[in-house]
């Protein structure tokens, strides 16, 4: 189950995420955010994350 939050109707809750229908399950707005667990992500996304270059150098001191 994915959590969702709609900024149009202010609905929040859980539902099964369908990547073909990225809209609020209550009002149908496209202005909705879904939070998925790693188990719900498509394999292609997991592979892209795993093979991505790091954004920073872990050996640097940040300055």
C-alpha positions in Angstrom: 0.0 0.0 0.0 1.2 3.5 -0.8 0.4 6.6 1.2 -1.0 9.5 -0.6 -1.7 13.2 0.0 -3.7 15.5 -2.3 -3.1 19.2 -2.2 -6.5 20.0 -3.8 -9.0 18.2 -1.6 -6.6 17.7 1.4 -7.3 13.9 1.4 -4.7 11.6 2.9 -4.7 7.8 3.2 -3.4 4.5 1.8 -4.2 2.8 -1.5 -2.7 0.4 -3.9 -0.4 2.4 -6.2 -1.1 2.2 -9.9 1.6 3.9 -12.0 -0.9 4.2 -14.9 -3.3 6.3 -12.8 -1.3 9.0 -10.9 -4.2 10.9 -9.5 -6.1 11.4 -6.2 -8.3 8.4 -5.6 -11.0 10.7 -4.0 -11.1 13.8 -6.3 -9.1 12.7 -9.4 -6.6 15.6 -9.2 -3.2 15.1 -10.6 -1.8 17.3 -7.8 -1.2 14.4 -5.5 1.9 12.9 -3.9 2.5 9.2 -3.4 5.0 7.6 -1.0 6.0 4.1 -2.0 7.9 1.5 -0.1 10.9 0.0 -1.8 9.0 -3.2 -2.4 6.4 -1.3 -4.6 9.0 0.4 -6.9 9.4 -1.1 -10.4 12.6 -3.1 -10.9 13.8 -0.5 -13.4 13.7 2.2 -10.8 15.6 0.2 -8.2 18.3 -0.7 -10.8 18.6 3.0 -11.7 19.0 4.0 -8.1 21.5 1.2 -7.4 23.7 2.2 -10.4 23.5 6.0 -10.0 26.7 8.0 -9.2 26.9 9.5 -5.8 26.0 13.2 -5.5 28.9 14.0 -3.2 32.3 12.7 -2.4 32.0 10.7 0.9 35.7 11.5 1.6 35.2 15.3 1.4 34.6 17.5 4.4 31.8 19.4 2.7 33.8 22.6 2.1 
